[in-house]
Each structure stands twice: as structure tokens, then as C-alpha cells.
Amino acid sequence: MLYSDIASVFDRIEGTGSRLEMTSILSELFGTLDPASLRNVVYLSQGKLHPDFFPQKLGMSDKLVLKAISMTSGFSESTVEEMWVKEGDPGTVAEMLMGMKKQTALFSEPLTLDRVMKGLLSIESSDGKDSQERKMKLLANMLHDSGPTEARYLCRIVTGRMRVGAGSMTILDALASSYADKSDRPEIERAFNVTCDMGAVAETLAAGGMDAVRNVSVKVGSPIKVMLAERLPSLGEVMTKMDGRCGMEFKYDGIRVQAHISEAGVRLYSRRLEDLTSNFPDVASSLRAALKGKEAIVEGECVSVDLRDGRMLPFQEVTHRRRKHGMENAVKDYPVKIFLFDILHTDGRDTTLLPYPERREILSSAFRDSENIVMSNMNVISSPEEADIFFADALAAGCEGIMAKSLSPESVYRAGSRGFLWIKYKKDYRSDLIDTYDLAVIGAFYGMGKRKGRYGALLMAAYDQEMQSYTTICKLGTGFDDAFLDSMPELLDRHKKAERPANVDSKMVPDVWFDPYVILEVTGAELSLSPIHTTASGVFKEDTGLGIRFPRFTGKVRDDKGPEEATSASEVMDIYGMQTK
Ligand code: AMP
């Protein structure tokens, strides 16, 4: 398979905003590939060489890529750099320059998919002495035989900027349409949700059909998409929705961790599938030591505690454990406990399809007593009055609210889905603001006055899961302290785009566009109808969307959430519905 055929498909996808069209373009390509190539193309379309949870080490420095472009195109490094600054994207620069190469290739070897995979894997695995030079030459070698479009995607992949706009749901649609029936789509999605490995699911489907997909199950070491909760505006409504009886747990305000414990060791994953093992080595070793069986997958919330009295500390404290350097000190200075709330696997048995009460029982007897491993506080609640008391206890203990969990026989662990089997209720709901929103940064406006020379405000978006697009909901300029204003370029600039990304739906035009990647937590006064924002556009009024009034940054960068986990347009609609009730 020639890489140029794949690059031209990426180009067509990038050029369309329509999910249906993307699906049909992808499915046409998928149908022509053998299972192993299909797996690789699925990874590449997401700018990766491995599944999401695998540490991605491909990231080449911008400087090195600049050198490789200069070397192959014959243009000086300063010319390449100038264009890069102007275009804001190495892919576009490589594309432009490869189209007017000064050096014509004497010997050229076709750039196949296999060659690209091998080249990229070699770049990834080069380390030690002279590795920078080797990486640069490996890339230059591929660029040498690349046309403009191939060069664009190679440079985006190696710098971690590949986002053609086809989200995971579109890829699943395309897989179903190439290799199965539309009615099989939920089962293919389930296989993805329990393995988080789209490439492996694609290969399994292409090689073994739907029978093989149905046999895919939870595996220790392969993270599972987390189950999420719906929300309701009052405890009374929570109890009614739960038919008058539920398991109620404290809702801890920390970092969610999915722990995969095996005889070989422990791996901890965030809800964004990042490996957090080195951030919580104390939690990992306690879990291993306290587990009675051989292996298990459990979930819990890591919360900072005050060692003197065991009191839970605010979320800000545990974020010190997310830093990249100086972990040894952070482990000492910011002690944590993990509050376990679910078990998904135990000693060879997938427990995700058991009802919640059974899972809870298995979880409670799975561990020996341990100082920093605690079961989440849970009571069976049978009336709104009991719920009120439990909620007050949760707040008094330093929690942000409660999680009500269904006790019904259908209360399985629904990997990757948000539903009413779990309902959250937080203290925020009691004040006039309904909740916090986790929004994607899709643009920035240059500052004025005191903020001159920096970004002054950001354009924020919710995620419309149905349309797979990011829709604007507010312009955010409040809640930034000086340190955050200074850190904005480092946080955002690598996601800069010369034009509006295809998966962004916006009427406003910021000074700078970004690929949706960085998620910030935002509060606000209320939602109101807005002619300039595109979230829920046309749902409540023609040509009008919903906007957050008086938005304010809470100070939390949600680096535990991926862009597709931003607050969804349908959640925004629900909140607006509750507000106008
Ligand atoms: P939210 O992030 O507001 O959507 O709330 C869901 C999050 O609450 C989960 O992803 C967990 O990180 C966290 N959480 C805290 N306590 C619990 C609990 N007892 N059960 C489930 N999730 C919990």
C-alpha cells in the first residue's frame, strides 16, 4: 500500500466537515486493507503508532523537524523557520516546500505504508548518543521520497500535531460499514470501550469478523473507558429517578485512577488513559501489597490528605502529584489516599457485567487493611431525608457531593458511557451556578491594556458528540492570574492552526485558532440564549445557540480529560432545561 494513497484520504477527510462523508471516505479505504495494515492506518489517522494508553514517544522537537525539512527541500533553516512562524504548522510548511524542492531526487524509492511505519517506529525507538541526528535523518529520508501531501502528514505526526478531524466514533462507523452491519456497531463500540485500542479492534474485526469482536473482553493491563454519571438538579429528583432506593457514595474531589494490578506489577491510568504510575508510586505499591488475589482492575479517586488528622484536602493539593519532575518530593510532601469505588476484573473474571451491589461486595473483600487504601463511603439510601443527611455528611467530610448508584439487576459497569445508573449531585447545584463546565480552548484573542502582548481572552467550546464538532459557548477572559497568562503560549501554541479546524463550528473569529485539545474548567452565572454561539444552535430558538453568562476560569486545567470528554452539547442542553424548569 502506498503511503500517498493514505495521505490523500487524510487530506479528503480534513477537507470535509461532514461526518457522513468522512465515514464513507474512510470506509472505502478500510475495505481495501489487510488486517495488519488496517490496524496501522487506524493508529496513523489519530497521529499515533500504538493505542492511546501506550506512552507515545514519537514527539520530535520542532527544531529537528525544521532541520529535516530544510535538508530535504534545499531551503535554508531560516527560510523554513520564517514560514513556520507565519503558518504556525510544520505540516503546511513541509507541504509548501516539498512542492518546490530545490533539490531534485536522483534516486527515489516508493514510500509505502510499511516503510512509513518502520521509519516512524525507528524514530520513536532511537535513543542514546547521536539519537537526535539519527531521528532527523530518518525523517529526512522519508521526506526525500514524499510528495507535498505525504510530507504534510509526516511532519504533523512526528510533532504530535496530527488531527485530521475524524474522531473515534467516525472510525467505528467506518469499520462497521466496511466489515459488518450497521446493527453490529454497538458491539464494535463495546469492544473498543473495554480495550481502548481501536487498532486492535479493527484488526480483530477484519481478521475474525463479528464473532471475534464479541469475544473481546476486559484484560489486565489494557485500560477500560470509564463509566460516567448523569446529573440531576435536586436530591428529590435523584431519589425518584432511582425508584426510591439507591447506593449512595461520597463524591471525592481528587484524581480518578484505574489500577491494573497483576503479579508482574501495577499500572495506574487516568481517565484520559495516561499512565499515572510514576505519579502515585505509593498507591501502586500499597494496592499490590494489599490485594488478596493475584490480579484485579479497580477504580478509585486519589485525594490529598492531612497526615496529622486524616482530613481530606482540596483538589488543588493533589494536582501537585501531576507534575513531571521532582516526584520524589511531591510524594513526600503531598500524601494521598485512594478511595476505591469499583472493581472491573478479579483473578481472570470480568466483573463489568455484574450488578453494582455484587461488584461492591467483591471489592470490599478484595483487599487487606491498608493505611492509604480506603473503600469509598457508601450507604443504601431509601428516602430523600436520608439522602439529605448523607449529602451533608459528604460535604462535612470535605467531599464535593454524592454519587447515587443504581442497585438494580441491570446496574452493570457501562464502559465509556454516561447514563442514569450513576447520578452525581454536587454542592455547586445548590448555588445559582449549576455546575462547572469542562471546555475546549479553540481560539484566543490578543490582549489589550495590561494584557497587551499576551493572550487576553480565549474562545471556549463544548463537544457536540452527534456532529463530532466543537461548538462555541463563551469567550473567557476572567479568572486568569499572571502565572496562568504567562503559561498560555506554552500550553496552547503547539495546537495553533492557520485556519479554523474542520471540526470546529464557530461564528466568532478569534485572532488565533487552536485544535481542540486543552480543556479548562469554567464556571458561570447561567446559560442564556445567544445569537453568537453555536452550542445547541437552533434547538431552543432558530439561529440561536446557548452561551455561558459571566464565565470564569476556576484555575483547573483538566489535563486528565481528552477533548472528546469536554462537556457535551447535550449536557449543556440538559443544564439549560433544568435552569428554565
Ligand atoms: P464529574 O467529573 O463531575 O463528571 O464527576 C465524575 C467523577 O467523580 C468520576 O470520574 C470520579 O473521578 C469522581 N468520583 C468521586 N467519587 C466517586 C465515587 N464514589 N464513585 C464514582 N466516581 C467518583
Residues whose N, C-alpha, C, O or C-beta is under 5 A from the ligand:
A	BS01	AMP	E249 F250 K251 Y252 R256 E301 F341 S376 M403
